[in-house]
């Protein structure tokens, strides 16, 4: 058998196995499934990065495909999500996106709760509502504040009990002193009355007068009434003290304080356990490498593997046997278009591609430093031109062709490229287009063959028609 034929057979068999494995992996990760894209904004990402898992109503639905860093502290991180189209019906305008952690210290992921039936379905490429994540450190700070408040409350309760005991003791002492003074006064009054009745002393002589004696007897009666009233008040005070003691009020206060102290002790033990868990997690491993360093190394390995996979996929797009397959699914390198390849590739010069030719005089004007910028009239013209194609610009790839008719070749190339980039950036930002589906190419002043235009000065917006290949 011919040796080159054998080698060719093995090469084809290996390529077939590689392609089969690639498609199996792609199907496993839903690389070829239809997806819907959404956006969400956060002030704090809490560890969310490109490739993080996305769940819809608790079911794995997609991943984070891009994270846009804010330009200022007042802005937010803009995260782009891609979820399986079969689950997009659960995403409503009232759905909420939240950052969760798998377990206590697991990976971060985004969770989208299913919206209500009365809310309309969220449109693709719309921005969903979000709720900021609660960090473990914030919970620990709240627990610490709660412990501080409990300690202050316990101290205030001790102060109140001490003050009440001092008040009861003071009242009892004052009542006893008052009763002693009253008894002494009554005794002295009785002695005086006896002496007066016996006629002793000048006062006894005066009491022989019946009118004066009647007045003195009345005064003594009033003194006895006052004594009875004071005795009654003393009995009430004694009853009050006995009632307080019988209800075991001091004992109940002591039991309450003991219960509060036990609660504080339990909270302190729980706090120690949390700190010990965090300490165990952050301690170095047997090789002396900390958990943070291990985590950074793992993320670096993941990023390297992702970059290698992207390079392999990019190489497959240019492979002679597979480039037709990728083109049929819309995998274009719109950010790496060269003028020569662009003119030669029939997919960009097809007659059924939609084209809009806009002259430079309608779009641009020179600034004071000699550079061009899009005028307000030009922005309005671009909006009207693109809007006539409707949702097609969100579903099909776009290419902005730049043209210039200046005499100098270098200036012509630079101007045509600048014009294409200016229009591409404006449309991408104004209509929130995916950067991977919009590209620009500088064609100087020569449009591709077959378009019935020998030259042009301005730009052309091309909406690629890929319906035949899907």
Residue pairs with C-beta under 8 A, 6 or more apart in sequence:
15 321
19 322
22 316
23 32
25 31
26 32
27 33
30 62
30 84
32 329
33 84
33 85
34 84
34 85
35 62
35 82
35 83
35 84
35 85
36 82
36 83
36 84
36 85
36 88
36 91
36 124
37 65
37 80
37 81
37 82
37 124
37 125
37 434
38 80
38 81
38 83
38 91
38 122
38 124
38 125
38 126
38 127
38 128
39 78
39 79
39 80
39 81
39 125
39 126
39 127
39 128
39 432
40 78
40 79
40 81
40 97
40 110
40 127
40 128
40 129
40 130
41 76
41 77
41 78
41 79
41 127
41 130
42 48
42 76
42 77
42 79
42 99
42 130
42 132
43 76
43 77
43 132
44 132
44 133
45 67
45 77
45 79
45 99
46 99
46 108
46 133
46 135
47 99
47 108
48 64
48 67
48 79
48 99
48 108
48 109
48 110
49 64
49 67
49 299
50 64
50 65
50 66
50 67
51 63
51 64
51 302
51 306
52 63
52 64
52 107
52 108
52 109
52 110
53 60
53 63
53 107
53 109
53 110
54 60
54 61
54 62
54 63
54 64
54 81
54 82
54 83
54 109
54 110
54 111
54 112
55 61
55 109
55 110
55 111
55 112
56 62
56 83
56 87
56 90
56 91
56 112
56 114
57 87
57 90
57 112
57 113
57 114
58 111
59 87
61 83
61 84
61 87
61 112
62 81
62 82
62 83
62 84
63 81
63 82
64 79
64 80
64 81
64 82
64 110
65 80
65 81
65 82
66 79
66 80
67 77
67 78
67 79
67 80
68 77
68 78
68 79
68 80
69 77
70 76
70 77
70 78
79 110
81 97
81 110
81 112
83 91
83 112
88 121
88 122
88 124
89 121
90 112
90 114
90 115
91 112
91 114
91 115
91 121
91 122
91 128
92 114
92 115
92 116
92 119
92 120
92 121
92 122
93 115
93 119
93 120
93 121
93 122
93 126
94 115
94 116
94 119
94 129
95 112
95 113
95 114
95 115
95 119
95 122
95 128
95 129
96 112
96 113
96 128
96 129
96 130
96 131
97 110
97 111
97 112
97 128
97 129
97 130
97 131
98 110
98 111
98 113
98 130
98 131
98 133
99 108
99 109
99 110
99 111
99 132
99 133
100 108
100 109
100 110
100 111
100 133
101 107
101 108
101 109
102 108
102 109
104 136
104 277
105 281
112 128
115 122
122 128
124 394
125 394
125 432
140 271
140 274
143 267
143 271
144 271
146 267
147 264
147 267
147 268
147 271
150 260
150 263
150 264
150 267
151 264
153 260
154 257
154 260
154 261
154 264
157 253
157 256
157 257
157 260
158 257
161 250
161 253
165 250
168 241
168 244
171 237
172 237
172 241
175 233
175 234
175 237
175 238
178 230
178 234
179 230
179 231
179 234
182 226
182 227
182 230
182 231
185 223
186 223
186 224
186 227
189 220
189 223
192 203
193 216
193 220
195 201
195 203
195 204
196 203
196 204
196 207
196 213
196 216
197 204
197 207
198 204
199 205
199 207
199 208
206 212
207 213
207 216
281 291
282 290
282 291
282 292
283 290
283 291
284 290
284 291
285 291
285 294
314 333
316 322
316 326
317 323
317 326
317 331
317 333
327 347
327 466
327 469
328 466
328 469
328 470
329 469
329 470
330 397
330 437
330 466
330 470
332 347
332 397
332 439
332 464
333 439
334 397
334 399
334 436
334 437
334 438
334 439
335 435
335 436
335 439
337 399
337 439
337 440
337 441
338 441
339 441
339 442
339 443
339 444
342 348
342 399
342 441
342 443
342 448
343 349
343 443
343 448
343 449
347 464
347 466
348 399
348 448
348 462
348 464
349 448
349 449
349 450
349 451
350 464
350 465
351 450
352 465
353 462
353 463
353 464
353 465
354 389
354 392
354 462
354 463
354 465
355 451
355 460
355 461
355 462
355 463
356 385
356 386
356 460
356 461
357 453
357 456
357 458
357 460
358 381
358 382
358 385
358 458
358 459
358 460
358 461
359 457
359 458
360 403
360 404
360 419
360 457
360 458
360 459
361 458
362 377
362 378
362 381
362 458
363 374
363 375
363 378
363 381
363 382
363 419
363 423
363 458
363 459
364 372
364 373
364 374
364 375
364 378
364 419
364 422
365 372
365 373
365 375
366 372
367 373
371 418
372 415
372 418
372 419
372 422
373 422
374 382
374 422
374 423
374 426
379 426
379 430
382 423
382 426
382 427
382 430
383 430
385 461
386 393
386 427
386 431
386 461
389 463
392 463
393 427
393 431
393 433
393 463
394 431
394 433
396 437
396 463
396 464
396 465
396 466
397 437
397 438
397 439
397 463
397 464
397 466
398 427
398 433
398 437
398 438
398 439
398 461
398 462
398 463
398 464
399 438
399 439
399 440
399 441
399 462
399 464
400 420
400 421
400 423
400 424
400 427
400 438
400 439
400 440
400 441
400 459
400 460
400 461
400 462
401 420
401 440
401 441
401 443
401 447
401 459
401 460
401 461
401 462
402 415
402 416
402 417
402 418
402 419
402 420
402 421
402 423
402 440
402 441
402 442
402 443
402 459
403 416
403 419
403 443
403 444
403 445
403 447
403 455
403 456
403 457
403 458
403 459
403 460
404 411
404 412
404 413
404 415
404 416
404 419
404 444
404 445
404 457
405 412
405 445
405 455
405 456
405 457
406 412
406 415
409 444
412 444
412 445
413 442
413 444
416 442
416 443
416 444
416 445
417 440
417 442
419 458
419 459
420 440
420 441
420 442
420 459
421 440
423 440
423 459
423 461
424 438
424 439
424 440
427 433
427 438
427 461
428 435
428 438
445 455
445 456
445 457
446 454
446 455
447 453
447 454
447 455
447 456
447 460
